[in-house]
Amino acid sequence: MKTMKTLTKNKLVMKKVLTLVMSMLILMSAEAQKAKKPNINKAKTLWTQGKLDEAKSMIDAATEYEKTMNEGKTWYYRGLIYATIDTTSTDFSSLSENPREVAIESFAKADEMAEEGKGYFLIGQSGLPTTMDQQIAGYYGYYFNEAVKSYEKEDLAIASEQFECAWSIMKSDTSAVTNAGYAAQANGDNDRAMEMFEKALSSGANGLNIYFNMIAITNGQEDWEGGLALIRRAKEFYPTDNSLNRSEVTALIKLEKVEEAKEQLIAAIENEPTDPVLRFSLGLLYEETEDLEMAISSYQNALEVAPDHYESNFNLAVIQFNKANTLYKQMTQLGISSADRKKEKELRPKIKKGFEDALPFWEKVYKIKAEDQSTLQTLMFIYSYLNMNDKAAKMETELDALD
C-alpha cells in the first residue's frame, strides 16, 4: 500500500512539473514572438544610428508582417535603408547582393501606396523636412558625382556603369544614361555605347548629338545599312539638318544606291513640289557624285520655291567660291619664270571674275544668317581680294565680336 501511495504522489509531482514546463514554454514562445514583432519606427531609429544590419533585419520582417506590410512608410524606410547599404563604404555593403535594385523598388512601391496629396519625409537635424523626392535626388547625385570622378580619372568603364546606375535611380533625367553611352564610346566599347544611347532615346532623349555618335559608330564598323536606318530615324526629328542630309547621301553612295536615291528624291519632289529640302537633298546627291552642274541646278530649284533656304544658298556659295579659289591656289603656287608670270597674268582676271560671281551668293548667305563664322571669314577674304576694304573691315569687326 505504501508503494502504491508513493507512485501516485510521484505522478502528481510529475504532472505539476510538466504543467509548469509547458507554461514556461508557452510564455517563452509568446515573449519570443513579441520580441520578433517588427517595428518600422525602430527600424528607422536603427538606421539613423548607423546599425544597418539590425535596421535591415527589422525592415525586411516588416515587409512580411501583416500589420506593416501594407503601410507606405514601411517601403519608404526600406528604400532609405537599402540606399544607405548601397552607398556605404563599410562592411555593411555586403548585407545585400542587389541593394540598389531593392531601394529603387521600395521607393516605387512607397510612392504607389502614398495617399493622394501626401508624401513621405523625415525631419533633419536642422528641423526642416527632407522629402522622399529630395532623398532620391541625393541618391542619384551620389552615383552621378562618382561617375564624373571616374571619368576624370579616365576609368571610363566604371564611369559608364556609374552613370547608368544614376539613371536607373532617376530615369526622368536622360543625361546620365547619355553620358553612360559617351563614356563607353570613349572607352571603345561600342556595343555598350549603342545600348546606352538606345536607352537614352527610348527614355525620351532626342538629342541630335546622340544620333551623330550612333551614326559614327555604325560608319566606323562600315555598317552602312544600320547607319542609314539611324539617319532616317534622326531625320524624323531633324528633317532639315544639313549634316544628316549629307550623311544620308554618303550612306546611299556607300551602299551603291545612287540611282535608287535619285529616283526616290525625284518622285518625292513630284509629290511635294514646294519642299525645298527634297530639292536640296537631290543637289547633295549630285554634288557627292561630282556632277556639279546638276547640283547647281537642284540648289537653284530649291531656291525657286524657298528663296531664303539657307543650306541651298550656302552650298551654291561654296561651289561658286571654290571655282575661283581653285584658280587662286594655282596662282599662289606659280614661280617667277616668264612662263609663270604669263600664266599669272592670264589667271588674275579669271580669279577676279570668279570672286565677283561668288560674292552675291555669300552676301545672300550673310543676310540669312549673319553670325556664321565661316560666312564672315569668306566674305572678309573676298572683299579684301576685290579691294573692298571698308566692307572687309566690317566683317573683321563682326568676327572679333563673335569671338
C-alpha positions as CSV (number, residue, x, y, z in Angstrom):
1,M,0.0,0.0,0.0
2,K,2.8,2.4,0.8
3,T,4.4,1.8,-2.5
4,M,1.1,2.5,-4.3
5,K,0.7,5.8,-2.5
6,T,4.3,6.8,-3.3
7,L,3.7,6.1,-7.0
8,T,0.6,8.2,-7.0
9,K,2.3,11.0,-5.3
10,N,5.2,10.9,-7.7
11,K,2.7,11.0,-10.6
12,L,1.1,14.1,-9.2
13,V,4.5,15.8,-8.8
14,M,5.5,14.9,-12.4
15,K,2.2,16.3,-13.7
16,K,2.7,19.6,-11.9
17,V,6.3,19.8,-13.2
18,L,5.1,19.1,-16.7
19,T,2.4,21.7,-16.5
20,L,4.9,24.2,-15.2
21,V,7.3,23.4,-18.0
22,M,4.6,23.7,-20.6
23,S,3.5,27.1,-19.2
24,M,7.1,28.3,-19.3
25,L,7.5,27.2,-22.9
26,I,4.3,28.9,-23.9
27,L,5.4,32.1,-22.1
28,M,8.8,31.9,-23.7
29,S,7.3,31.4,-27.1
30,A,4.9,34.4,-26.6
31,E,7.9,36.5,-25.5
32,A,9.9,35.4,-28.4
33,Q,7.1,36.3,-30.8
34,K,6.7,39.6,-29.0
35,A,10.4,40.3,-29.4
36,K,10.4,39.4,-33.1
37,K,7.4,41.7,-33.9
38,P,8.7,44.2,-36.4
39,N,8.6,47.9,-35.7
40,I,9.1,50.3,-38.6
41,N,9.9,53.2,-36.3
42,K,12.5,51.0,-34.5
43,A,14.0,50.2,-38.0
44,K,14.2,53.9,-38.8
45,T,15.9,54.6,-35.5
46,L,18.4,51.8,-36.0
47,W,19.1,53.3,-39.5
48,T,19.8,56.7,-38.1
49,Q,22.1,55.2,-35.5
50,G,24.1,53.5,-38.3
51,K,23.1,50.0,-37.2
52,L,22.3,48.9,-40.8
53,D,22.4,45.2,-40.2
54,E,19.7,45.4,-37.5
55,A,17.8,48.0,-39.4
56,K,17.7,45.8,-42.5
57,S,16.6,42.7,-40.5
58,M,13.8,44.7,-38.8
59,I,12.5,46.4,-42.0
60,D,12.7,43.1,-44.0
61,A,10.5,41.5,-41.4
62,A,8.1,44.5,-41.5
63,T,7.5,43.9,-45.3
64,E,6.2,40.4,-44.4
65,Y,4.3,41.3,-41.2
66,E,0.6,41.7,-41.9
67,K,0.2,44.9,-39.8
68,T,3.0,46.7,-41.5
69,M,3.4,45.2,-45.0
70,N,0.7,47.4,-46.5
71,E,2.0,50.7,-45.0
72,G,3.7,53.0,-47.4
73,K,6.2,54.1,-44.7
74,T,7.4,50.5,-44.4
75,W,8.6,50.6,-48.0
76,Y,9.8,54.2,-47.7
77,Y,12.1,53.3,-44.8
78,R,13.2,50.1,-46.6
79,G,14.2,52.3,-49.6
80,L,16.3,54.5,-47.3
81,I,17.9,51.6,-45.5
82,Y,18.9,49.8,-48.7
83,A,20.1,53.0,-50.4
84,T,22.4,53.6,-47.5
85,I,23.6,50.0,-47.6
86,D,24.3,50.5,-51.4
87,T,26.3,53.7,-50.9
88,T,28.2,52.8,-47.7
89,S,31.9,52.0,-47.8
90,T,31.8,49.9,-44.6
91,D,31.3,46.2,-44.1
92,F,27.6,46.7,-44.3
93,S,27.9,46.8,-48.1
94,S,27.8,43.0,-48.0
95,L,24.4,42.9,-46.4
96,S,22.6,42.6,-49.8
97,E,23.6,41.5,-53.2
98,N,21.5,44.0,-55.0
99,P,20.7,46.9,-52.6
100,R,20.2,49.5,-55.4
101,E,17.5,47.4,-57.1
102,V,15.8,46.8,-53.7
103,A,16.0,50.5,-52.9
104,I,14.5,51.6,-56.2
105,E,11.7,49.0,-56.0
106,S,10.9,50.0,-52.4
107,F,10.7,53.7,-53.2
108,A,8.4,52.9,-56.2
109,K,6.2,50.8,-54.0
110,A,6.0,53.5,-51.3
111,D,5.0,56.0,-54.0
112,E,2.2,53.7,-55.2
113,M,0.9,53.4,-51.6
114,A,1.1,57.1,-50.8
115,E,-2.2,58.8,-50.0
116,E,-3.2,61.5,-52.5
117,G,-1.8,64.8,-51.6
118,K,0.6,63.3,-49.1
119,G,4.2,62.3,-49.4
120,Y,7.0,60.9,-47.2
121,F,9.6,62.9,-45.4
122,L,12.0,63.0,-42.5
123,I,12.8,65.9,-40.2
124,G,16.5,66.6,-40.3
125,Q,18.8,68.0,-37.6
126,S,18.0,71.5,-38.9
127,G,14.4,71.0,-38.1
128,L,13.4,71.1,-41.8
129,P,11.8,68.2,-43.6
130,T,13.6,66.3,-46.4
131,T,11.1,64.7,-48.8
132,M,11.5,61.3,-50.4
133,D,11.9,63.0,-53.8
134,Q,14.8,65.0,-52.4
135,Q,16.4,61.9,-50.9
136,I,16.1,60.1,-54.2
137,A,17.7,63.1,-56.0
138,G,20.5,62.9,-53.5
139,Y,20.9,59.1,-54.2
140,Y,21.0,59.9,-57.9
141,G,23.5,62.7,-57.3
142,Y,25.8,60.3,-55.4
143,Y,26.2,58.0,-58.4
144,F,26.4,60.9,-60.9
145,N,29.2,62.5,-59.0
146,E,31.1,59.3,-58.6
147,A,30.8,58.8,-62.4
148,V,32.2,62.2,-63.0
149,K,35.2,61.4,-60.7
150,S,35.8,58.1,-62.5
151,Y,35.6,59.8,-65.9
152,E,38.1,62.5,-64.9
153,K,40.4,59.7,-63.7
154,E,39.8,58.0,-67.2
155,D,38.2,55.0,-65.5
156,L,35.8,55.0,-68.4
157,A,34.2,51.6,-68.0
158,I,33.5,52.3,-64.3
159,A,32.2,55.8,-65.2
160,S,29.8,54.3,-67.7
161,E,28.4,51.9,-65.2
162,Q,28.0,54.6,-62.5
163,F,26.2,56.9,-65.0
164,E,23.8,54.0,-65.8
165,C,23.3,53.5,-62.0
166,A,22.4,57.1,-61.6
167,W,19.9,56.9,-64.5
168,S,18.3,53.7,-63.0
169,I,17.5,55.8,-59.9
170,M,16.1,58.8,-61.7
171,K,15.0,57.8,-65.2
172,S,13.4,61.1,-65.9
173,D,16.9,62.6,-66.3
174,T,18.3,61.1,-69.5
175,S,21.6,63.0,-69.3
176,A,23.0,60.2,-67.0
177,V,22.4,57.4,-69.5
178,T,23.5,59.5,-72.4
179,N,26.8,60.1,-70.5
180,A,27.0,56.4,-69.9
181,G,27.0,56.0,-73.7
182,Y,29.6,58.7,-74.2
183,A,31.9,57.1,-71.6
184,A,31.5,53.6,-73.2
185,Q,32.2,55.1,-76.7
186,A,35.3,56.8,-75.4
187,N,36.4,53.5,-73.9
188,G,36.0,51.8,-77.3
189,D,33.1,49.7,-76.0
190,N,30.8,50.4,-79.0
191,D,28.2,47.7,-78.1
192,R,27.6,49.1,-74.7
193,A,27.6,52.7,-76.1
194,M,24.9,51.7,-78.6
195,E,22.9,50.1,-75.8
196,M,23.1,53.2,-73.6
197,F,22.2,55.5,-76.5
198,E,19.2,53.4,-77.3
199,K,18.1,53.5,-73.7
200,A,18.5,57.3,-73.7
201,L,16.4,57.6,-76.9
202,S,13.7,55.2,-75.5
203,S,13.6,57.3,-72.3
204,G,12.7,60.4,-74.3
205,A,16.1,61.9,-75.2
206,N,16.1,63.1,-78.8
207,G,19.4,64.9,-78.9
208,L,21.0,65.3,-82.3
209,N,24.4,64.5,-80.9
210,I,23.2,61.1,-79.7
211,Y,22.3,60.2,-83.3
212,F,25.5,61.5,-84.6
213,N,27.5,59.4,-82.2
214,M,25.5,56.3,-83.1
215,I,26.0,57.0,-86.8
216,A,29.7,57.5,-86.2
217,I,29.9,54.0,-84.6
218,T,28.0,52.3,-87.4
219,N,30.1,54.1,-90.0
220,G,33.3,53.1,-88.2
221,Q,32.1,49.5,-88.4
222,E,31.1,50.1,-92.1
223,D,27.6,49.1,-91.3
224,W,26.1,51.5,-93.9
225,E,22.6,49.9,-93.7
226,G,22.5,50.4,-90.0
227,G,23.8,53.9,-90.3
228,L,21.2,54.7,-93.0
229,A,18.4,53.5,-90.7
230,L,19.7,55.7,-87.9
231,I,20.0,58.7,-90.2
232,R,16.4,58.3,-91.3
233,R,15.3,57.9,-87.7
234,A,17.1,61.1,-86.8
235,K,15.6,62.9,-89.7
236,E,12.1,62.3,-88.3
237,F,13.0,64.8,-85.6
238,Y,15.5,66.9,-87.5
239,P,14.3,66.9,-91.1
240,T,16.2,69.9,-92.3
241,D,19.6,69.3,-90.7
242,N,22.3,69.6,-93.3
243,S,24.7,67.2,-91.7
244,L,22.1,64.5,-91.6
245,N,21.2,65.1,-95.2
246,R,24.9,64.8,-96.2
247,S,25.3,61.6,-94.1
248,E,22.3,60.1,-95.8
249,V,23.7,60.8,-99.2
250,T,27.1,59.4,-98.2
251,A,25.4,56.2,-96.9
252,L,23.5,55.7,-100.1
253,I,26.6,56.2,-102.2
254,K,28.5,53.6,-100.0
255,L,25.6,51.2,-100.5
256,E,25.8,51.9,-104.2
257,K,22.2,53.1,-104.2
258,V,22.8,56.3,-106.0
259,E,20.3,55.8,-108.8
260,E,17.8,54.5,-106.3
261,A,18.3,57.5,-104.2
262,K,17.9,59.8,-107.2
263,E,14.6,58.1,-108.2
264,Q,13.3,58.3,-104.7
265,L,14.1,62.0,-104.4
266,I,12.7,62.9,-107.8
267,A,9.5,61.0,-107.1
268,A,9.3,62.7,-103.7
269,I,9.8,66.2,-105.4
270,E,6.9,65.4,-107.8
271,N,4.7,64.6,-104.8
272,E,5.9,67.6,-102.8
273,P,6.9,70.2,-105.3
274,T,7.1,73.0,-102.7
275,D,9.5,71.2,-100.4
276,P,13.0,72.8,-100.7
277,V,14.7,70.1,-98.6
278,L,14.0,67.4,-101.1
279,R,15.4,69.5,-104.0
280,F,18.4,70.4,-101.7
281,S,19.0,66.7,-100.9
282,L,19.0,65.9,-104.7
283,G,21.6,68.6,-105.1
284,L,23.7,67.0,-102.4
285,L,23.5,63.7,-104.1
286,Y,24.7,65.2,-107.4
287,E,27.4,67.1,-105.6
288,E,28.7,64.0,-103.8
289,T,28.9,62.2,-107.2
290,E,30.8,65.2,-108.6
291,D,28.0,66.3,-111.0
292,L,28.3,70.0,-110.1
293,E,26.1,71.3,-112.9
294,M,23.2,69.1,-111.8
295,A,23.9,70.0,-108.2
296,I,23.8,73.7,-109.0
297,S,20.5,73.2,-110.9
298,S,19.0,71.4,-108.0
299,Y,20.0,74.0,-105.5
300,Q,18.6,76.7,-107.7
301,N,15.4,74.8,-108.0
302,A,15.2,74.7,-104.2
303,L,15.6,78.5,-104.1
304,E,12.8,78.9,-106.6
305,V,10.4,77.5,-104.0
306,A,12.2,78.9,-101.0
307,P,14.5,81.8,-101.8
308,D,15.9,82.0,-98.2
309,H,16.6,78.3,-97.8
310,Y,19.9,78.6,-96.0
311,E,21.5,75.3,-97.0
312,S,20.9,75.7,-100.7
313,N,22.2,79.3,-100.6
314,F,25.2,78.2,-98.7
315,N,26.1,75.3,-100.9
316,L,25.7,77.4,-104.1
317,A,28.0,80.0,-102.5
318,V,30.6,77.3,-101.7
319,I,30.6,75.9,-105.2
320,Q,31.0,79.4,-106.7
321,F,33.8,80.3,-104.3
322,N,35.6,77.0,-104.9
323,K,35.7,77.7,-108.7
324,A,37.6,81.0,-108.1
325,N,39.6,79.6,-105.2
326,T,41.0,76.7,-107.2
327,L,42.4,79.2,-109.7
328,Y,43.7,81.4,-106.8
329,K,45.6,78.5,-105.3
330,Q,47.1,77.7,-108.8
331,M,48.3,81.3,-109.0
332,T,49.9,81.3,-105.5
333,Q,52.0,78.2,-106.5
334,L,53.5,79.8,-109.5
335,G,57.1,80.7,-109.6
336,I,58.9,83.8,-111.1
337,S,59.7,82.4,-114.5
338,S,58.5,84.3,-117.6
339,A,56.1,81.4,-118.3
340,D,54.7,81.6,-114.7
341,R,54.3,85.4,-114.9
342,K,52.4,84.9,-118.1
343,K,50.2,82.3,-116.5
344,E,49.6,84.6,-113.6
345,K,48.6,87.4,-115.9
346,E,46.0,85.1,-117.5
347,L,44.7,83.9,-114.2
348,R,44.2,87.2,-112.4
349,P,41.1,88.4,-114.4
350,K,39.5,84.9,-114.2
351,I,40.0,84.8,-110.4
352,K,38.6,88.4,-110.0
353,K,35.6,87.4,-112.1
354,G,35.1,84.2,-110.1
355,F,35.1,86.0,-106.8
356,E,32.8,88.7,-108.2
357,D,30.4,85.9,-109.3
358,A,30.6,84.3,-105.9
359,L,30.1,87.5,-103.9
360,P,26.3,87.8,-104.3
361,F,25.8,84.3,-103.1
362,W,27.8,84.9,-100.0
363,E,26.1,88.2,-99.3
364,K,22.8,86.3,-99.5
365,V,24.0,83.8,-97.0
366,Y,25.2,86.6,-94.8
367,K,21.8,88.2,-95.0
368,I,20.1,85.0,-93.9
369,K,22.5,84.1,-91.1
370,A,24.8,87.0,-90.2
371,E,26.6,85.4,-87.3
372,D,28.1,82.4,-89.0
373,Q,31.9,82.4,-88.6
374,S,32.7,80.7,-91.9
375,T,30.5,83.2,-93.8
376,L,32.2,86.2,-92.2
377,Q,35.6,84.8,-92.9
378,T,34.8,84.1,-96.5
379,L,33.3,87.5,-97.1
380,M,36.3,89.2,-95.5
381,F,38.6,87.3,-97.8
382,I,36.6,88.2,-101.0
383,Y,36.2,91.8,-100.0
384,S,39.9,92.1,-99.3
385,Y,40.8,90.4,-102.7
386,L,38.5,92.8,-104.5
387,N,39.9,95.8,-102.6
388,M,36.6,96.5,-100.9
389,N,38.4,97.4,-97.8
390,D,35.6,99.1,-95.8
391,K,33.4,96.0,-96.1
392,A,36.3,93.7,-95.3
393,A,37.0,95.7,-92.1
394,K,33.3,95.4,-91.2
395,M,33.5,91.6,-91.5
396,E,36.6,91.6,-89.4
397,T,34.9,93.7,-86.7
398,E,32.0,91.3,-86.6
399,L,34.3,88.3,-86.4
400,D,36.1,89.8,-83.4
401,A,32.7,90.4,-81.8
402,L,31.8,86.8,-82.4
403,D,35.0,85.6,-80.7
